[in-house]
Amino acid sequence: MKEDELVRLEAGIKNNSKIMLLGRKTDPAQDECLKKLDDISESTNTIERKIKKIEQELEGIEKENFGCIKLSFEASTLMTQQLL
């Protein structure tokens, strides 16, 4: 059993039990931590799109079977620069 489940079971909370949460609701627009998380999420999504684009280009290079190693190296260098 997980530690969280053990505590939950010891407290007598069963599946489909209703519980009351105490605290205040946070406004995402005013919470700086949430803003930072949103910025990080946006930047990771941007990086993910760039990586997918590079993967597609690499698949194209792989399908074309570039015979020249120099051209393959130049293409991979350009794609690395796109990522940065």
Phi, psi and omega per residue, in radians:
M1 nan 2.616 3.070
K2 -1.389 2.723 -3.128
E3 -1.079 -0.680 3.137
D4 -1.094 -0.713 -3.140
E5 -1.160 -0.657 -3.132
L6 -1.094 -0.764 3.130
V7 -1.149 -0.727 -3.137
R8 -1.088 -0.776 -3.134
L9 -1.184 -0.665 3.113
E10 -1.133 -0.527 3.138
A11 -1.378 -0.149 3.117
G12 1.504 0.252 3.124
I13 -1.531 2.147 -3.133
K14 -1.903 2.997 3.079
N15 -1.032 2.506 3.139
N16 1.161 0.279 3.045
S17 -1.391 2.574 3.078
K18 -1.629 2.404 3.099
I19 -2.268 2.723 3.122
M20 -1.845 2.276 3.094
L21 -1.777 2.302 3.124
L22 -1.832 2.509 3.124
G23 2.509 -2.961 3.138
R24 -2.102 2.649 3.099
K25 -1.326 2.515 3.120
T26 -1.783 2.572 3.081
D27 -1.676 1.946 -3.090
P28 -0.997 -0.501 -3.127
A29 -1.242 -0.451 -3.095
Q30 -1.755 -0.269 -3.102
D31 -1.472 2.016 -3.082
E32 -1.156 -0.615 3.119
C33 -1.096 -0.735 3.117
L34 -1.172 -0.601 3.072
K35 -1.109 -0.750 3.130
K36 -1.119 -0.730 3.098
L37 -1.083 -0.673 3.112
D38 -1.138 -0.736 3.096
D39 -1.089 -0.737 3.121
I40 -1.121 -0.719 3.127
S41 -1.081 -0.753 3.117
E42 -1.103 -0.755 -3.117
S43 -1.189 -0.649 3.102
T44 -1.195 -0.610 3.076
N45 -1.139 -0.682 3.096
T46 -1.111 -0.782 3.125
I47 -1.112 -0.700 3.137
E48 -1.084 -0.737 3.104
R49 -1.099 -0.711 3.118
K50 -1.105 -0.740 -3.137
I51 -1.118 -0.728 3.117
K52 -1.101 -0.690 3.109
K53 -1.104 -0.749 3.123
I54 -1.143 -0.701 3.097
E55 -1.039 -0.738 3.116
Q56 -1.106 -0.718 3.122
E57 -1.146 -0.689 3.107
L58 -1.134 -0.673 3.084
E59 -1.094 -0.661 3.096
G60 -1.122 -0.725 3.108
I61 -1.123 -0.725 -3.133
E62 -1.113 -0.698 -3.135
K63 -1.223 -0.627 -3.132
E64 -1.280 -0.301 -3.119
N65 0.898 1.100 3.093
F66 -0.996 2.117 -3.139
G67 -1.349 -0.455 -3.063
C68 -1.599 2.111 -3.135
I69 -1.125 -0.599 -3.114
K70 -1.086 -0.759 3.132
L71 -1.144 -0.703 3.110
S72 -1.096 -0.723 3.134
F73 -1.130 -0.761 3.131
E74 -1.101 -0.716 3.134
A75 -1.127 -0.744 3.137
S76 -1.184 -0.590 3.089
T77 -1.120 -0.769 3.120
L78 -1.105 -0.703 3.133
M79 -1.188 -0.605 3.084
T80 -1.143 -0.682 3.115
Q81 -1.148 -0.603 3.091
Q82 -1.098 -0.656 -3.124
L83 -1.156 -0.656 -3.128
L84 -1.378 nan nan
